[in-house]
Amino acid sequence: RGNSLTKPEVRYFASQILGGLKDIHSNGIIHRNLKPENILVGSGMILKIAGFGSAIRSGPSIT
């Protein structure tokens, strides 16, 4: 198995990332630099999105 993830693990992590992006976007923030290096794994396998250095606030036309 090595370092590969199972399908349920992939779904779990993808759900966390998408949920985080939904929260970020609902607060009017566009990340602009989402990549593996900016996804941190915390205790309990909870993911955190980091690397907001190039993030911008969205205008009213972005939904």
Backbone as a chain_set.jsonl record, in Angstrom:
{"seq": "RGNSLTKPEVRYFASQILGGLKDIHSNGIIHRNLKPENILVGSGMILKIAGFGSAIRSGPSIT", "coords": {"N": [[0.824, -1.188, 0.0], [1.969, 1.271, 0.696], [2.276, 4.779, 0.472], [-0.199, 5.42, -0.507], [-3.635, 6.504, -0.658], [-6.816, 5.316, 0.496], [-9.979, 4.992, -1.24], [-12.164, 5.933, 0.397], [-10.686, 7.59, 2.149], [-9.673, 9.511, 0.375], [-12.076, 10.701, -0.457], [-12.906, 11.751, 2.01], [-10.861, 13.635, 2.591], [-11.048, 15.281, 0.301], [-13.613, 16.287, 0.638], [-13.238, 17.843, 2.935], [-11.455, 19.809, 1.952], [-13.006, 20.995, -0.093], [-15.136, 21.927, 1.463], [-13.781, 23.778, 3.054], [-12.974, 25.616, 1.077], [-15.476, 26.492, 0.258], [-16.324, 27.845, 2.573], [-14.347, 29.844, 2.684], [-14.827, 31.222, 0.257], [-17.453, 32.058, 0.73], [-17.004, 34.041, 2.484], [-16.001, 35.977, 0.912], [-13.392, 35.693, -0.083], [-10.757, 34.896, -2.269], [-8.548, 32.366, -2.841], [-6.3, 31.796, -4.642], [-3.848, 30.383, -4.759], [-3.926, 27.612, -4.348], [-2.551, 24.579, -3.584], [-0.871, 21.408, -3.089], [1.136, 21.888, -1.134], [0.009, 23.853, 0.406], [-1.931, 22.72, 1.922], [-2.517, 21.677, 5.036], [-2.112, 19.087, 7.45], [-3.724, 18.449, 10.35], [-4.171, 17.528, 13.837], [-6.105, 14.588, 14.351], [-6.517, 14.139, 11.695], [-7.538, 16.367, 10.417], [-7.854, 18.723, 7.911], [-6.272, 21.791, 6.983], [-6.426, 24.817, 5.257], [-3.819, 26.704, 4.035], [-1.455, 29.387, 3.295], [-2.235, 32.037, 2.384], [-1.105, 34.262, 1.227], [-1.299, 35.375, -1.375], [-3.962, 35.764, -1.615], [-7.122, 37.3, -2.412], [-9.731, 39.725, -1.87], [-12.979, 39.197, -3.028], [-14.983, 40.819, -5.52], [-18.33, 42.233, -5.815], [-19.386, 40.899, -8.033], [-18.608, 38.264, -8.095], [-19.667, 35.029, -7.322]], "CA": [[0.0, 0.0, 0.0], [2.847, 2.444, 0.687], [1.696, 6.055, 0.89], [-1.436, 5.697, -1.233], [-4.841, 6.647, 0.148], [-7.983, 4.55, 0.066], [-11.036, 5.843, -1.801], [-12.853, 6.686, 1.461], [-9.796, 8.651, 2.64], [-9.654, 10.565, -0.649], [-13.367, 11.403, -0.351], [-12.889, 12.484, 3.281], [-9.986, 14.799, 2.445], [-11.615, 16.168, -0.723], [-14.757, 16.946, 1.261], [-12.716, 18.885, 3.821], [-10.901, 20.89, 1.127], [-14.122, 21.691, -0.734], [-15.852, 22.65, 2.518], [-12.969, 24.941, 3.403], [-13.074, 26.592, -0.017], [-16.824, 27.066, 0.32], [-16.306, 28.82, 3.667], [-13.501, 30.967, 2.272], [-15.537, 31.975, -0.783], [-18.638, 32.696, 1.307], [-16.507, 35.233, 3.172], [-15.499, 36.908, -0.086], [-11.945, 35.546, -0.265], [-10.292, 33.992, -3.323], [-7.225, 31.911, -2.386], [-5.404, 32.002, -5.783], [-2.601, 29.617, -4.725], [-4.2, 26.325, -3.729], [-1.667, 23.508, -4.051], [-0.647, 20.471, -1.983], [1.971, 22.468, -0.084], [-0.813, 24.75, 1.214], [-2.908, 21.93, 2.665], [-1.859, 21.168, 6.235], [-2.84, 18.024, 8.143], [-3.659, 18.645, 11.788], [-4.529, 16.374, 14.658], [-7.37, 13.988, 13.964], [-6.587, 14.142, 10.229], [-8.302, 17.537, 9.985], [-7.065, 19.528, 6.984], [-6.368, 23.244, 7.065], [-5.914, 25.505, 4.076], [-2.857, 27.739, 4.408], [-0.859, 30.069, 2.153], [-3.134, 33.084, 1.91], [-0.32, 35.438, 0.85], [-1.756, 35.985, -2.632], [-5.429, 35.788, -1.616], [-7.742, 38.609, -2.618], [-11.166, 39.833, -1.591], [-13.734, 39.218, -4.28], [-15.935, 41.896, -5.711], [-19.727, 41.798, -5.756], [-19.796, 40.111, -9.199], [-18.189, 36.868, -7.911], [-20.58, 34.325, -6.419]], "C": [[0.867, 1.249, 0.0], [2.167, 3.684, 1.22], [0.366, 6.36, 0.21], [-2.63, 5.729, -0.272], [-5.938, 5.733, -0.388], [-9.02, 5.518, -0.519], [-11.81, 6.588, -0.714], [-11.985, 7.817, 2.037], [-9.746, 9.821, 1.66], [-10.942, 11.375, -0.573], [-13.415, 12.276, 0.905], [-12.053, 13.757, 3.15], [-10.534, 15.785, 1.412], [-12.795, 16.945, -0.155], [-14.305, 18.076, 2.185], [-12.194, 20.078, 3.02], [-12.031, 21.688, 0.487], [-14.947, 22.48, 0.279], [-15.103, 23.899, 2.949], [-13.034, 26.02, 2.344], [-14.444, 27.259, -0.034], [-16.885, 28.135, 1.409], [-15.505, 30.06, 3.292], [-14.246, 31.842, 1.271], [-16.763, 32.681, -0.227], [-18.265, 33.939, 2.107], [-15.832, 36.201, 2.214], [-14.005, 36.841, -0.326], [-11.675, 34.542, -1.378], [-8.846, 33.64, -2.997], [-6.131, 32.184, -3.414], [-4.104, 31.198, -5.76], [-2.806, 28.26, -4.049], [-3.341, 25.249, -4.39], [-1.39, 22.597, -2.864], [0.163, 21.056, -0.825], [1.18, 23.381, 0.848], [-1.975, 24.037, 1.903], [-2.17, 21.281, 3.833], [-2.739, 20.113, 6.896], [-2.627, 18.206, 9.634], [-4.026, 17.383, 12.538], [-5.914, 15.874, 14.264], [-7.598, 13.968, 12.468], [-7.49, 15.259, 9.695], [-7.392, 18.398, 9.123], [-7.309, 21.009, 7.221], [-5.762, 23.823, 5.804], [-5.039, 26.648, 4.554], [-2.401, 28.471, 3.15], [-1.744, 31.139, 1.556], [-2.403, 34.352, 1.473], [-0.782, 36.12, -0.422], [-3.282, 36.011, -2.729], [-5.931, 37.211, -1.824], [-9.197, 38.549, -2.169], [-11.889, 39.928, -2.914], [-14.669, 40.415, -4.309], [-17.348, 41.36, -5.692], [-20.162, 40.933, -6.932], [-19.428, 38.639, -9.082], [-19.164, 36.207, -6.947], [-20.008, 33.004, -6.015]], "O": [[0.507, 2.223, -0.663], [1.554, 3.657, 2.287], [-0.144, 7.472, 0.347], [-2.631, 5.077, 0.772], [-5.976, 5.421, -1.578], [-8.932, 6.727, -0.306], [-12.091, 7.774, -0.882], [-12.502, 8.882, 2.374], [-9.773, 10.982, 2.068], [-10.903, 12.605, -0.619], [-13.906, 13.404, 0.865], [-12.491, 14.834, 3.555], [-10.487, 16.996, 1.629], [-12.954, 18.133, -0.438], [-14.92, 19.142, 2.214], [-12.462, 21.227, 3.371], [-12.018, 22.919, 0.519], [-15.405, 23.583, -0.019], [-15.704, 24.947, 3.182], [-13.139, 27.204, 2.663], [-14.555, 28.454, -0.31], [-17.439, 29.212, 1.19], [-15.93, 31.187, 3.55], [-14.291, 33.063, 1.421], [-17.087, 33.786, -0.661], [-19.114, 34.789, 2.374], [-15.166, 37.142, 2.646], [-13.403, 37.835, -0.733], [-12.285, 33.473, -1.427], [-8.005, 34.532, -2.889], [-5.108, 32.769, -3.058], [-3.311, 31.331, -6.693], [-1.962, 27.813, -3.273], [-3.403, 25.044, -5.602], [-1.654, 22.987, -1.727], [-0.103, 20.748, 0.336], [1.624, 23.657, 1.963], [-2.895, 24.682, 2.406], [-1.3, 20.435, 3.631], [-3.964, 20.231, 6.901], [-1.501, 18.129, 10.128], [-4.172, 16.311, 11.952], [-6.784, 16.659, 13.888], [-8.729, 13.803, 12.009], [-8.125, 15.109, 8.651], [-6.294, 18.763, 9.541], [-8.402, 21.424, 7.607], [-4.714, 23.374, 5.34], [-5.458, 27.463, 5.375], [-2.905, 28.203, 2.059], [-1.979, 31.149, 0.348], [-3.023, 35.41, 1.361], [-0.666, 37.34, -0.536], [-3.832, 36.251, -3.803], [-5.268, 38.185, -1.468], [-9.806, 37.482, -2.099], [-11.466, 40.652, -3.816], [-15.083, 40.941, -3.276], [-17.548, 40.152, -5.566], [-21.207, 40.287, -6.853], [-19.888, 37.832, -9.89], [-19.458, 36.751, -5.883], [-20.635, 32.266, -5.255]]}, "num_chains": 1, "name": "protein.A"}
